[in-house]
Amino acid sequence: MTNTMNKCSATETAACCCVDVGTVMDNSDCTASWSEWFAQRSEAEAKLASLTERARQIESEPCEIAARVEEADNGVQLTIDFTFACQAETLIFQLGLR
């Protein structure tokens, strides 16, 4: 996830160190990327199904999901890009992964 705080000129309120959400979330970053190594392809496919279900619960419009499974000598790498309709959904999805 890119840090958009460096790009904006948010005005903070001294009392609570708050910023206007509109200055941080401008719908310029609606894609959440995720990657992990697995010992077996079946584990990667199960994780893909689980994360797809999570994305479907959050989406307001269909989330575009681009998954890549690459096999190597030491296992299987799953890389997924989730592109949501708006940045708020992307943020909710990312926070749910923590």
Residue frames as a rotation matrix with the C-alpha (Angstrom) as fourth column:
MET 1
0.587 0.809 0.000 0.00
0.809 -0.587 0.000 0.00
0.000 0.000 -1.000 0.00
THR 2
-0.297 -0.705 0.644 1.43
0.643 -0.646 -0.411 3.37
0.706 0.292 0.645 -0.91
ASN 3
-0.255 0.124 -0.959 1.63
0.869 -0.407 -0.283 6.10
-0.425 -0.905 -0.004 1.67
THR 4
0.106 0.400 0.911 -0.55
0.808 -0.568 0.155 8.93
0.579 0.719 -0.383 0.38
MET 5
0.739 0.158 -0.654 0.15
0.593 -0.613 0.522 11.14
-0.318 -0.774 -0.547 3.39
ASN 6
-0.268 -0.929 -0.254 3.38
0.581 -0.366 0.727 12.30
-0.769 0.047 0.638 1.77
LYS 7
-0.676 0.019 0.737 1.50
0.713 -0.238 0.660 13.54
0.188 0.971 0.147 -1.31
CYS 8
0.291 0.914 0.282 -1.25
0.752 -0.401 0.522 15.55
0.591 0.060 -0.805 0.35
SER 9
-0.747 -0.441 0.498 -1.34
0.070 -0.797 -0.600 18.85
0.661 -0.413 0.626 2.14
ALA 10
0.135 0.841 -0.524 -3.68
0.681 0.305 0.665 17.87
0.719 -0.447 -0.532 4.94
THR 11
-0.287 -0.123 0.950 -4.53
-0.471 -0.845 -0.251 20.43
0.834 -0.520 0.184 7.55
GLU 12
-0.427 0.071 -0.901 -4.43
0.622 0.747 -0.236 19.00
0.656 -0.661 -0.363 11.05
THR 13
0.576 0.602 0.553 -6.54
-0.157 -0.583 0.797 20.14
0.802 -0.546 -0.241 13.97
ALA 14
-0.375 -0.852 0.366 -4.25
-0.527 -0.130 -0.840 20.83
0.763 -0.508 -0.400 16.92
ALA 15
0.028 0.463 0.886 -6.72
-0.998 0.057 0.002 19.46
-0.050 -0.884 0.464 19.47
CYS 16
0.584 0.322 0.745 -6.93
-0.409 0.910 -0.073 15.92
-0.702 -0.262 0.663 18.15
CYS 17
-0.524 -0.844 -0.114 -4.37
-0.479 0.181 0.859 15.57
-0.705 0.505 -0.499 15.34
CYS 18
0.184 0.703 0.687 -7.20
0.416 0.577 -0.702 14.78
-0.891 0.415 -0.187 12.93
VAL 19
-0.865 -0.349 -0.362 -7.10
-0.182 -0.453 0.873 15.20
-0.468 0.820 0.328 9.16
ASP 20
0.126 0.906 -0.404 -9.90
-0.824 -0.131 -0.552 15.53
-0.553 0.402 0.730 6.66
VAL 21
0.059 -0.070 0.996 -10.50
0.159 0.985 0.060 12.08
-0.986 0.155 0.069 5.17
GLY 22
0.917 0.370 0.152 -11.02
0.213 -0.131 -0.968 13.65
-0.338 0.920 -0.199 1.74
THR 23
0.575 -0.769 -0.279 -7.40
-0.818 -0.549 -0.171 14.74
-0.022 0.327 -0.945 1.64
VAL 24
-0.359 -0.701 0.616 -6.13
-0.658 0.658 0.366 11.24
-0.662 -0.274 -0.698 2.35
MET 25
-0.393 0.335 0.857 -8.64
0.488 0.865 -0.115 9.16
-0.780 0.372 -0.503 0.35
ASP 26
-0.225 0.250 -0.942 -8.99
-0.617 -0.785 -0.061 10.60
-0.754 0.567 0.331 -3.14
ASN 27
0.716 0.540 0.443 -9.85
-0.123 0.722 -0.681 7.32
-0.688 0.433 0.583 -4.98
SER 28
0.410 -0.642 -0.647 -6.44
-0.906 -0.205 -0.371 7.33
0.106 0.739 -0.666 -6.66
ASP 29
-0.719 -0.678 -0.151 -5.47
-0.634 0.730 -0.255 3.96
0.283 -0.088 -0.955 -5.12
CYS 30
0.276 0.929 0.245 -8.25
-0.959 0.283 0.009 1.37
-0.061 -0.237 0.970 -5.36
THR 31
0.515 -0.163 -0.841 -6.04
-0.271 0.900 -0.341 -1.71
0.813 0.404 0.420 -5.66
ALA 32
0.467 -0.383 0.797 -4.88
-0.805 0.190 0.563 -3.89
-0.367 -0.904 -0.219 -2.77
SER 33
0.254 -0.479 -0.840 -2.08
-0.579 0.621 -0.529 -6.33
0.775 0.621 -0.119 -3.61
TRP 34
0.542 -0.032 0.840 -1.39
-0.741 0.452 0.496 -9.49
-0.396 -0.891 0.221 -1.61
SER 35
0.315 -0.495 -0.810 1.28
-0.560 0.592 -0.580 -12.20
0.767 0.636 -0.091 -1.96
GLU 36
0.321 -0.242 0.915 2.33
-0.842 0.369 0.393 -15.29
-0.433 -0.897 -0.086 0.00
TRP 37
-0.466 -0.541 -0.701 4.32
-0.737 0.675 -0.030 -18.50
0.489 0.502 -0.713 -0.46
PHE 38
0.525 0.640 0.561 2.72
-0.813 0.573 0.106 -21.91
-0.253 -0.512 0.821 0.16
ALA 39
-0.436 -0.679 0.590 4.09
-0.486 0.730 0.481 -25.43
-0.758 -0.077 -0.648 0.29
GLN 40
-0.655 0.290 0.698 1.35
0.597 0.765 0.243 -26.81
-0.463 0.576 -0.674 -1.97
ARG 41
-0.909 0.338 0.245 -0.90
0.015 -0.561 0.827 -25.48
0.417 0.755 0.505 -4.74
SER 42
-0.096 0.936 -0.339 -4.03
0.669 0.313 0.674 -26.62
0.737 -0.163 -0.656 -2.87
GLU 43
-0.115 -0.023 -0.993 -3.12
0.912 -0.398 -0.097 -24.32
-0.393 -0.917 0.067 0.04
ALA 44
-0.928 -0.261 -0.266 -2.72
0.128 -0.894 0.429 -21.37
-0.350 0.364 0.863 -2.34
GLU 45
-0.672 0.733 0.104 -6.07
0.142 -0.011 0.990 -22.12
0.727 0.680 -0.097 -3.97
ALA 46
0.055 0.677 -0.734 -7.79
0.943 0.206 0.260 -22.32
0.327 -0.707 -0.627 -0.57
LYS 47
-0.419 -0.285 -0.862 -6.32
0.629 -0.776 -0.049 -18.94
-0.655 -0.563 0.504 0.41
LEU 48
-0.994 0.088 0.068 -7.44
0.002 -0.601 0.799 -17.44
0.111 0.794 0.597 -2.91
ALA 49
-0.279 0.952 -0.129 -10.99
0.520 0.263 0.813 -18.67
0.807 0.159 -0.568 -2.28
SER 50
0.046 0.243 -0.969 -10.95
0.990 -0.139 0.012 -17.26
-0.131 -0.960 -0.247 1.26
LEU 51
-0.670 -0.375 -0.640 -9.67
0.341 -0.922 0.183 -13.82
-0.659 -0.096 0.746 0.18
THR 52
-0.874 0.434 0.218 -12.09
0.123 -0.238 0.963 -13.73
0.470 0.869 0.155 -2.76
GLU 53
0.000 0.905 -0.426 -14.99
0.837 0.233 0.495 -14.33
0.548 -0.357 -0.757 -0.36
ARG 54
-0.167 -0.152 -0.974 -13.74
0.804 -0.593 -0.045 -11.49
-0.571 -0.791 0.222 1.87
ALA 55
-0.955 -0.241 -0.173 -13.56
0.089 -0.789 0.608 -9.13
-0.283 0.565 0.775 -1.10
ARG 56
-0.596 0.794 0.122 -17.07
0.360 0.128 0.924 -10.08
0.718 0.595 -0.362 -2.21
GLN 57
0.086 0.622 -0.778 -18.42
0.993 0.011 0.118 -9.20
0.082 -0.783 -0.617 1.25
ILE 58
-0.303 -0.328 -0.895 -16.93
0.519 -0.844 0.133 -5.69
-0.799 -0.424 0.426 1.01
GLU 59
-0.919 -0.225 0.324 -17.54
0.389 -0.374 0.842 -4.76
-0.068 0.900 0.430 -2.63
SER 60
-0.202 0.868 -0.455 -20.31
-0.161 -0.487 -0.858 -2.36
-0.966 -0.100 0.238 -3.63
GLU 61
0.663 0.224 -0.715 -19.65
-0.744 0.084 -0.663 -3.07
-0.088 0.971 0.222 -7.31
PRO 62
0.964 -0.265 -0.030 -17.83
0.260 0.959 -0.109 -6.17
0.057 0.097 0.994 -8.58
CYS 63
0.474 -0.880 -0.028 -14.23
-0.525 -0.308 0.794 -6.22
-0.707 -0.361 -0.607 -7.39
GLU 64
0.745 -0.332 -0.578 -11.75
-0.468 0.357 -0.808 -7.10
0.474 0.873 0.111 -10.13
ILE 65
0.596 -0.518 0.613 -9.55
-0.434 0.434 0.789 -9.93
-0.675 -0.737 0.034 -8.88
ALA 66
0.641 -0.504 -0.579 -6.38
-0.540 0.240 -0.807 -10.82
0.546 0.830 -0.119 -10.77
ALA 67
0.667 -0.371 0.646 -4.62
-0.452 0.488 0.747 -13.86
-0.593 -0.790 0.158 -9.30
ARG 68
0.380 -0.645 -0.663 -1.33
-0.684 0.286 -0.671 -15.43
0.622 0.709 -0.333 -10.34
VAL 69
0.817 -0.188 0.545 -0.04
-0.289 0.685 0.669 -18.77
-0.499 -0.704 0.505 -9.09
GLU 70
0.441 -0.768 -0.465 3.63
-0.715 0.012 -0.699 -19.44
0.542 0.641 -0.543 -9.82
GLU 71
0.993 -0.113 0.032 5.22
0.078 0.838 0.541 -22.76
-0.088 -0.534 0.841 -8.97
ALA 72
0.313 -0.949 0.026 8.88
-0.804 -0.279 -0.525 -22.93
0.505 0.143 -0.851 -7.99
ASP 73
-0.230 -0.504 -0.833 11.22
-0.002 0.856 -0.517 -25.49
0.973 -0.117 -0.197 -6.45
ASN 74
-0.961 -0.241 -0.133 10.52
0.139 -0.009 -0.990 -24.21
0.238 -0.970 0.042 -2.94
GLY 75
-0.512 0.839 -0.182 6.72
0.482 0.106 -0.870 -24.01
-0.711 -0.533 -0.459 -3.21
VAL 76
-0.140 0.613 0.777 3.94
0.930 -0.187 0.315 -22.00
0.339 0.767 -0.544 -4.78
GLN 77
-0.877 -0.118 -0.466 3.65
0.290 -0.903 -0.318 -18.22
-0.383 -0.414 0.826 -4.77
LEU 78
0.057 0.950 0.306 0.17
0.996 -0.074 0.043 -16.71
0.063 0.303 -0.951 -4.86
THR 79
-0.898 -0.263 -0.352 -0.07
0.276 -0.961 0.013 -13.05
-0.341 -0.085 0.936 -5.88
ILE 80
-0.057 0.959 0.279 -3.43
0.998 0.044 0.052 -11.30
0.038 0.281 -0.959 -6.05
ASP 81
-0.997 -0.071 0.043 -4.52
0.071 -0.997 0.011 -7.78
0.042 0.014 0.999 -7.00
PHE 82
-0.171 0.971 -0.165 -7.95
0.959 0.126 -0.254 -6.72
-0.226 -0.201 -0.953 -5.75
THR 83
-0.965 -0.101 0.241 -9.29
0.174 -0.935 0.307 -3.62
0.195 0.339 0.920 -7.51
PHE 84
-0.348 0.854 -0.386 -12.31
0.813 0.070 -0.578 -2.17
-0.466 -0.515 -0.719 -5.76
ALA 85
0.283 0.586 0.760 -14.77
0.863 -0.501 0.066 0.48
0.419 0.637 -0.647 -6.97
CYS 86
0.709 -0.052 0.703 -13.53
-0.205 -0.970 0.135 2.99
0.675 -0.240 -0.698 -4.38
GLN 87
-0.295 -0.953 0.065 -10.57
-0.261 0.015 -0.965 3.54
0.919 -0.302 -0.253 -2.10
ALA 88
-0.087 0.325 0.942 -12.69
-0.994 -0.097 -0.059 3.17
0.072 -0.941 0.331 1.06
GLU 89
0.903 0.429 -0.023 -13.45
-0.429 0.903 0.012 -0.45
0.026 -0.001 1.000 0.14
THR 90
0.376 -0.859 -0.348 -9.76
0.036 0.388 -0.921 -1.04
0.926 0.333 0.177 -0.53
LEU 91
-0.440 -0.540 0.717 -8.88
-0.634 -0.378 -0.674 0.31
0.635 -0.752 -0.176 2.90
ILE 92
0.349 0.650 0.675 -11.57
-0.927 0.343 0.150 -1.77
-0.134 -0.679 0.722 4.62
PHE 93
0.910 -0.040 -0.413 -10.26
-0.121 0.926 -0.357 -4.89
0.397 0.375 0.838 2.86
GLN 94
0.002 -0.999 -0.039 -6.65
-0.049 0.039 -0.998 -4.16
0.999 0.004 -0.048 3.82
LEU 95
-0.337 -0.083 0.938 -7.54
-0.885 -0.311 -0.346 -3.48
0.320 -0.947 0.031 7.45
GLY 96
0.685 0.681 0.259 -9.47
-0.726 0.667 0.166 -6.77
-0.060 -0.301 0.952 7.56
LEU 97
0.649 -0.511 -0.564 -6.30
0.022 0.753 -0.657 -8.64
0.760 0.415 0.500 6.60
ARG 98
-0.270 -0.815 0.512 -4.41
-0.530 -0.318 -0.786 -7.45
0.804 -0.484 -0.346 9.67
